[in-house]
């Protein structure tokens, strides 16, 4: 990546930037409401785990005293009382990897006396950590015989920095735990100081035979290392011989931190566009996290990636399609739909304050090919978004919508081993446009909407085709953003929506000059300008965020899956 190229508004000769669109005006109003709400405080409960109350105690007036009988009471107001600024949640989710399928066929494919090492890069710092293990897709219980965690030595492999390897224990203080079918377990806290952006190695010994729930992603970067079956318990080795690398995370679904000054967790709920595909691990939630890392620690939030490749928003219909083929989520490798997994993969995560929703394009794709209408229609997708909005608000959290990105038939240059022929039809485009038009309308119920579709359209360098992908921002499948596109998306998200200052922008890998006179280019410029405002200093006299100095709080650690 080269240094920052000129932002494309720097190259416009037609004068200063235009006024923000109506959408941005709505965003500004929402930010004000969010800020007021944050000061008022609310209660957060992580489904099945111990919730943390952030409401400020009510102000109390001084006790009334009767004035002397012979004199009038003084005409002065009672002394004002100031409610303390709520601190951050005690536990915050700092990394996630949602489980979306079972390695099949089971029991032919099973883990037997093997050690798996998953790599997790935490978004924020902390003084203690806890890990969440998932048996979401397993048909039988899984026993984890031992687990350790430590700081990764270097940027590849599974070596551990000396002195950082720590044993993980589970409810009851035991070194092993058995997780029922379909359930998750969270470990007891481990006193391990971590820094934002630090990669951790979580080693799991599974005696087995055990079914393997995985996060199926993302082709071109290694997220896990596997020792062969029968290799035994290697969790205490700080410099093990690297086994085979894999891009499938096994069982590890979350890392939580306490003792952090971070202001909570932002969950990106999406499909492969969010998960990241052929982008060298630089998905847009990762790029957004890198932006936020440029702020002081007590002005950061933890951005976590809950994207699942092939995921849909709405529940896929059961039964056969018009071709007599039966499709299920297990067949499509797309995990549970967004409306189903919202609680488990977003609302129940400790510290969640905001959800960024980018789902719906796969509903359109599968709906026109593998299902019977009205599945995949604009009304069905909009109804599902309204369902997610209502559930998120009922949980006391904010929901921010992201418009569906432009897409097109994949390029002939896309290799056959990468792209099946995927024809994007005018009917599908009309459905996508209808969903996006509703999202940027005045009465969706979202707390804010970020029009990333405008930023990613082909409205630069003389073109004015907002419904098509801008080629330098996409892989040649014309669906998944490349590294430049992921960064462009992250740079277009106003971090003030999360109650923190505007974070610095990342360097641009490409230079995109907006097309003069193109309405789509003007909309893209307005969206990007909203996220390019200079960071505001913290309020004068603000209460410093407390730093944990004692043992991390105890939290309920086992709850059934949904």
Buried (B, 14 or more C-beta within 10 A) or exposed (E): EEEEBEBBBEEBEEEEBBEBBEBBEBBBEBBEEBEEBBEEBBEBBBBBBBBBEBEBEEEEEEEEEEEEEEEEEEEEEEEEEEBEBBBBBBBBBBBBBBBBBBBEEBEEEBBBBBBBBBBBBBBBBBBBBBBBBBBBBBEEBBBBBBBBBBBBBEEEBBBBBEEBBBEBBBEEEEBEBBBBBBBBBBBBBBEBBBEBBBBBBBBBBBBBBBBBBBBBBBEEBBBBBBBEBEBBBBBBBBEBEBBEBBBBBBBBBBBBBBBBBBBBBBBBBBBBBBBBBBBEBBBBBBBBBBBBBBBEBBBBBBBBBBBBBBBBBBBBBEEEBEEEEEBEBEEBBBBBBBBBBBBBBBBBBBBBBBBBBBBBBBBBBBBBBBBEEBBBBBEBBBBBBBBBBEBBBEBBBBBBBBBBBBBBEBBEEBEEEEBEEBEBEEEBBEBBBBBBEBBBEEEBEBBBBBBBBBBBBBBBBEBBBBBBBBBBBBBBBBBBBBBBBBBBBBBBBBBBBBBBBBBBBBEBBBBBBBBEEBEBBBBBBBBBBBBBEEBEEEEEEEEEBEEBEEEBBEBEBBBEBB
